[in-house]
Amino acid sequence: MVQPEKILNQRTILRNDQHISQVFIKWSNLPSVDSTWEDLTFIQA
């Protein structure tokens, strides 16, 4: 099972005229190269 292990960075992007907070996630059991940007609301759900 893949779960968030660590937040590496944060940013805010503009999508459809809305500011969206995102976090760069290091996933457990995956190498760092597979880290991804995810919407903060997705991670908090």
Secondary structure, DSSP 8 states (H G I E B T S, - for coil): ---EEEEEEEEEEEETTEEEEEEEEEETTS-GGG-EEEEHHHHH-
